[in-house]
Amino acid sequence: MDNVVVFITASGEEEAARIAHAILAARIAACVNIVKGMRSMYRWKGKIEDEAEVLMIAKTRGALFERLSEKVKELHSYTVPEVIAIPIISGAEGYLKWLREETD
């Protein structure tokens, strides 16, 4: 898995911005988009929950996923934060080059 897109949900924009800043400063992501206005429905402890959340979309290298995941868990308010990676199959070479250069 060379390059990946990582989905991370957060309780709100403030929390997402704090996490995004930390993973960018640590150079374990090159870019993080924060998408507001998301409604999440999920099962938790035997109940169906319905909450407002924000979605973070981070772009990084697959080799950095574990470090990114650990940093998110360290900073996140959730007991079990969503941190999932999807491989980037293809992309604009200039963008992918930039992604590699901006991550450590």
N, C-alpha and C positions, 0 to 999 in steps of 0.2 A: 504494500500500500504506500505509494510514493507521496501523494498529496491527498488530503481529506478535507471534507466539510464537516464540522462538528455542530450538532444541534444541542443547545443548552437552554432549558427553561429557567426562569427566575420569577420571584414573587412580584417584582415591580421594576420600573426603569432605573431607580437609584441603585438597587442591588445589582442589576445587570451592568450598569456603567462601572460600578466598583470592581466587579469581576473582570469585565472587559479590559479596564485599565491595567489591572494586575497581570493578566496573561499577555497583554501587549508589551508591558514594561519588561517582563521576563523573557520576551522574544520567543514565546512558545505558541504564538499566533501572529499572523501578519496583518489580519483584518478581522474585525468583529462588527457585524451589523446587528442592531437592536430593533426588533419589530414589536411595536406596541399594539394593544388592542386585541390580544389573542384570548380566546376562551378555551379552557382545558377541562375536559371531563375525563375522569379516571377512577379506577378502583383503588381504595386505600384503606387498609385494615377492615375489610369486609363491607365498606360503604362506598357508594358512588358519590364522588366529589364533583363539584362544578365551580371552578375558580377562574378569575381573571389572572392572566400571566403575561409575561413578555417572552419573546423568543430571541435568543442570541444565535447568530450564525457565524461561526469562527472558521477561518481558513488557515490550515497549517499543514505540516508534513506528518505523514503517518508515524514516523519514528518519534515524534514529539507528543503523540496522543496520551500516553500514560502520564507524562509530566503535567500536561494540560489538565487531564482528568483529576489528578491529585490536587492541583492548585484550586480547581473549582470546588472540590469537596471541602477543602480547607476553609474557603471563604464563604461558602453557600449557607443559607439559613435552613435549607431542607435537610431532612435526615437522609433521604435518598434522592439526590438531584439527578435529573436527566442529563446525561453526557453521552451522546452516541455519535459515532463517526461513520460517514459514507464516503467511499472512495471517489475521487475525481478521475473519471475515465479519460477525459480529454479537456483541453482548454487552450486559450490563446497563449502561445509560447511566451510572449512578453509578460503576461500576468503571472504565469507559473514561475518564470525566472525571478520576478520580483518577490513572489511568495517565498521562494527558497532563500533569496538574499536577506529577507527581513526576519527570518526565523533562525534560531541558533541551535 
